[in-house]
Amino acid sequence: MSETHILLGIGGIGAAALASQWLAWRLRLPAILFLLISGILAGPLLGWLDPSALFGELLFPLVSLSVALILFEGSLTLQLSEWREIGSVVKRLVTIGALSTWAVIAVATHYLLDFPWDLAILFGTLTLVTGPTVIIPMLRVVRPSASVANILRWEGIVIDPIGALLAVVVYSFIASHSGGTPWGESLFTFAEVIICGSLFGVTGGWLFGLLLRHHWLPDYLENLAALAAVLGIFISANLLVHESGLLAVTLMGMWLANMRGVDVKHILHFKENLSVLLISGLFILLAARLDLHALLALGPATLVLLAVIQFVARPLNVALSTYGSSLNWRERALLAWIAPRGIVAAAVSAIFALRMQEHGSEQAQLLVPLTFLVIIGTVVLQSATARPLARLLKVAEPAAHGFLIIGANPVARAIGKALQQRGTSILLTDSTWENISAARMDNLPTYFGNPASQHADANLDLTGIGQLLALSPSSEQNSLACTCFRPDFGKKNLYSLPNQREQRLSEKHRASHEYRGQPFGYPAQTYGQLAGLLTRGAEIRSTTLTPNFGWSEYQALHGHRANLLLAIDPRERVHVASEPLAFTPGPDWTLVALIEEAQE
């Protein structure tokens, strides 16, 4: 293949990846769906992309290293300290429920598709994993009740590394027993894989954790060192004992995530960005290699298998996991419907299929297209039907009236407390630990991190939240937040507090109104002005209007000393004050304002 064709191929993959991710962002659907469609179009349907010809002998090593990095990034999110907080239902979903799903899929695959038991069991482990990258976008569209949303979100986060680890262990056992090897020798080989993978993973995680804990590396080298360490552990383990590398990097990430005194947040951010790049390219390449003819040759049995996964495996999982819980039948029904497959299933199936073929399994070539069929089938079916089903079952949240507050500074905390006292859902976000710590001391719900990050996409719980107050002293942070959450909340529900520097800028140096949101407060104030008023003793007070003390009397009493922030109408709906004022308060309205002390 000529240099021109290689460059065009790589450039086309990059363009398709960007277009797919953008479409997913605009339509609020899992990106995996558009990535797979792009790969299928470019590969088997149109014949524009042939990964084997494009990368040659590099294809298999690239896929292997990409899967290793994806599994490491996923395992970094498994905090064992959170196990106590996730509730009994989630614990059952990722243990007893996951085992039941595995068994049902394995048995169905064996009898419906005539797969040998080892391949059917492996396929069962590959397709029991959901994941935050497919669950979170779906929850934002479906908006189920808080209990259902939290269970599905936590299940996706926790099952990702657990499922990957189970798939690696099962594959290692199958690989050690392939080719008619005696049971004694197979068990010895399997033990070698487990011991080597565990030794390299735990030792690698511990040593790298020491580097981070004692700051033996400059900050700017930590991400590069993490990348080199993961690849080094993966390659070293595989060289010593074949097939132990994936287990090693998975355990390495889990060890690092739970090692005391080690902060992996910045590494996680880097790995998230790297994973987006790898996942986007990898899925297009894998989809382009799909053998659609072989899949179609299996006939209607594949659709029956998909139906078994949707209508038997998942409901049985939920029935076992929710037995004795406080969930009603409607909530259980919705849980039984939503379980889209995602990243781990697609990524791991590719590497295992290639290796099973090396071991002489002819049907292993069907693992990837069959896995992708399950992914596309579950994502498309559930994305199209979950919201109407949630409404039919009456477990969909009503219009969200809560507030996502950008910033946990003194101004944001004061306004957050005022909203919380009115019973309104709030969530404060900030990347400064001192602000987050102070907010938590005030018993305000918080998210520590950048709300526009990849981690926030997967972990930010927006259940019941439908409006944004950008109250950070940084105008750039406020504009970024308004741009990021505009598709979720809509332009009319975005409010921003400018700073004094922003007000002094000319129009050509200021972000346009499209990206800033509506001005917050009446009359409009800057962050510095509100912070200064709080410092000088101003207080946020609530006043309920009456027929004898209306809006005009309120203005006459307080004059310019009152900075109106919020107004709650008789139906308990919260209206955000903005200039010009879009509402006229009447009797039984409650006004929340920052009021200065009267001058003597």
C-alpha positions, 0 to 999 in steps of 0.5 A: 500500500502506498504512502498516500493510501496509508495517510488517507486511511489514517486521516479518514479514521480520524475524521470519522472518529471526530464526526461520530463523537460529535454526533453522539454529543449532539444527539445525547446517544452513546458514541459507540453506536456511531463509531460502529456504524462508521466502521461498518460503512467504511469497511464491509459495505463500501470497501474504503477501509481494510485495516489488515492492509493498512497496518499489516503486522502492526494491527494485532500489536496495536489492538493488544496495546489499546485494549490493555490501556482501556482496561487499565483506565477502566480499573482505575475507577474501581474504588473499593471504599465505595463498595459499602455505599453502593447498596445491596441491589448493585452488589447483587447486580455485579455478583450473583446477577452477573453470574446468572447473566453469564450462565444464561448467555453461555447456554443460549449461545451453545444451543442456538449457535452450536458454539463449543462450550469454551467459546460460548462461556467466553462469549457470556463473559464478554457480553455481561458488561454494561459500562458508564460510556453507554449508560450515562448518555441513556440516563440523560435522555430517559431521566428515570427516578433517582433510585433507578438512575443511581442503581444503573449508574453505579452498576455501569461503573462497578461492572466495567473492571469486574467484568473485564477481570472475569473475561480475562481470567476465563479466557486465560483458563480456556487458552490454557486448556485448548488444543487437547491439553491434559487437565493437569497441564491446563490447570498448571498453565492457568495457575501460571497466568493468574500468578504471573498476572497478579504478581506483575500487576500488584508489584507494578501498581505498588511501585508506581504508587510509591513514585507518585506518593513520594513525588519522585517524578515531576508533575509533567512526567507523571502521565508519560510515566503511567503510559510507559509503566502500563505498556511495560507491565503488559509486555513484560507479563506476556513475555514471561507467561503468555496471556497474563498481560491483560490481567496484570494491567487490570490489577495494576489499575485497581491497586493504584486506585485503592493505594493509600496516599496516592492521587490518581485523578490527574492520571485518570484524566489523561487516560480518559482522553487517551481512551477516547482517542483509542476507543474511537479509532479501535472501534472503527478499525474493528467494525471495518473488519467485521465479516457480515457474511459469516454473521448472516450465515448464522441466520435468525438464531442470532436474533433469537440470542439477542432476544434471550439476552434482552428478555431472559438474561437481564430480567432474571439478573434483576429479579435475583438482585432486587429480591427483598428490596424496597423497589416497586415492580415498575422500577424493577421492570425498567431496570430489567429493560436497560442494560446496553453493552459497551466498550469492554465487550467490543474491545476485549472480544477483538483481542480474544477472537484473534487469539482464539483463532491462533489456538485453532478455534474456527468459530472464534472469528464470529466472536467480534461480529456477534458481540457487535450485534449485541452492542448495536441491538441493545443500544438501539433498542433501549435508546429508542424505547427506554424513555417511553417505557419509563413514562408508561411505568410512571418512573420517569422524573418530571421536568427537572428543576434542580440546579447544577452550580459551577463553583463552590466558592463563598457566593456559590455556597451561600446561594446553594444553601438558600436553594437547599433550604427551599427543598430544591436539588442542587449540586456544586462542582469545583476543582479547588479542594478548599472550596469543595471541603467548605461546601461539604462542611455545610452539608452541600452535595458536591462534585470535585472536578471539572464538570466538562471533563470525561470523568464528569460525563461518566460520573456526574449525577444530574438526576433531578437537575435541569438548570445551570448557575455558573457562579465561578469567578472565572468567566472562561469556566462559566462560558465552558460550562454553559456551552457544555450543558446547553444540550442537556438543559437548553439555552433558557435554563443557563445563567452566568455570573460575570466578573469585573474583568469580563465586563470591562472587555470590548465585545470582540474580546468577550464570549458572545451571549450564546456561550455565556448564558443569561445574566444572573441577578436583578439588578445584574451584578458581578462575582466580585460585587456579590462576594464583596457584599457577603464579606461586608455582612450582607445576608441572603433573606427570604421574604414572602409577599402578601396582598398588602406587601407586594413587589412595589412595597418590597422595592420601596422598603429595600431599594438598591440594597436588595439584589434579587436572586431567586423567586418561588411562585405559589406552585413552588417553582423556582424562577431565576432573577435576570436582567431584564426581569422575566416575571412579576412577583405577586402575592404568595411569591417568596423572594430570595435576595442578597440584602445589604445592611442599612446604613446608619 
